[in-house]
Amino acid sequence: VAVAHGGLVNLVAAMGPVLGAGPGEVTLQFASFSFDASVLDVAVTLAAGGTLAIASGEERTDGQALAEMVREAGVTVASVVPSLLSVLDPQAVSGVRNWVLGAERLSADLAARWRAQAGVWNTYGPTEATVMATAVEIAEGITPEDAPPAIGRPLTNTRVFVLDGFLRPVAPDMVGEVYLAGPGLARGYLGRPDLTAERFVACPFLPGQRMYRTGDLARWSDDGLLHFAGRADD
């Protein structure tokens, strides 16, 4: 995926307030540098003057070793997948004040357990939109019995459309396919003009611009939050 520098600049501006990195803050670098999620940690943290605490291969596979590293490094903010939190004890990493979750579905049970002691954000976004497209902070009063949390509202400068098969916006609470537009959009797939033309299409709502067809299904709620509803090809 060919991502432009402008997309990275937009990611830094949009996700800076979400991650909460900055001078005096230590960000857990958990994702391997071969995955796009690492770009979020590195770019947002270093641009804000924060510090990266890079997890080793052992720490990525051993929850106890990771918790020890988090405590010793003084990690205060972290961007990880929800399944990692399912194998960690919140009390063992109580110094982390802000968790940014993505790439997997987040259950209300897991969100409630961690929201009790720290800030928790749920996010959504593909590599083709420079890692992130939406985010929302989980409400403090969430309970394990609640519905799965929303995946958020559009980030700064990002446009999110939920459309039917004729590229028409669907009504709130109706499921449609997610399309993304804005400066975070990638140029396309390197050396794959056919696939680029298939997934990056003209945007009927923004003349002269393109939008990315994600293949993900979602619905808008009345409060403007996006809720994941599966894949179009399932």
SULJO-V216957 format. One line per field, one symbol per residue. ss: DSSP state (A for helix, B for strand, O for the rest). phi: phi as a letter, one per 40 degrees, with the letter a starting at -180 (. if undefined). burial: # if it has 24 or more other ideal C-beta (glycine too) atoms within 12 Angstrom, else .. Layout:
ss=???
phi=???
burial=???
This chain:
ss=OBOOAAAAAAAAAAAAAAAOOOOOOBBBBOOOOOOOAAAAAAAAAAAOOOBBBBOOAAAAAOAAAAAAAAAAAOOOBBBBOAAAAOOOOAAAAOOOOBBBBOOOOOOAAAAAAAAOOOBBBBBBOOAAAOOOOBBBBOOOOOOOOOOOOOOBBBOOOBBBBBBOOOOOBOOOOOOBBBBBBBOOOOOBOOOOAAAAAAABBBOOOOOOOBBBBBBBBBBBOOOOOBBBBBBOOO
phi=.cbcdcccccdccccdcccgcidgcbccccccccbccccdccccccccgcbcbcccdcccbbdccccccccccgcbbabacdccccbbcdccbccccabbbagacbccccccccccbacbbbbaicdcbfgbbbaaccccccbccccdccchbdcdgbbbbbbccbgbdccdgccaccbbahcccccicdgbcccccccbbcccbbdgbbbbccgcbaaccccgccbcbhbccc
burial=#.#...##.#######.####...#######....#############.######...##..#..##.###.#.########.##..#.#..#.#########.####.######..#####################...#.....########.#######...........##############..........###........#####.######...#####.....
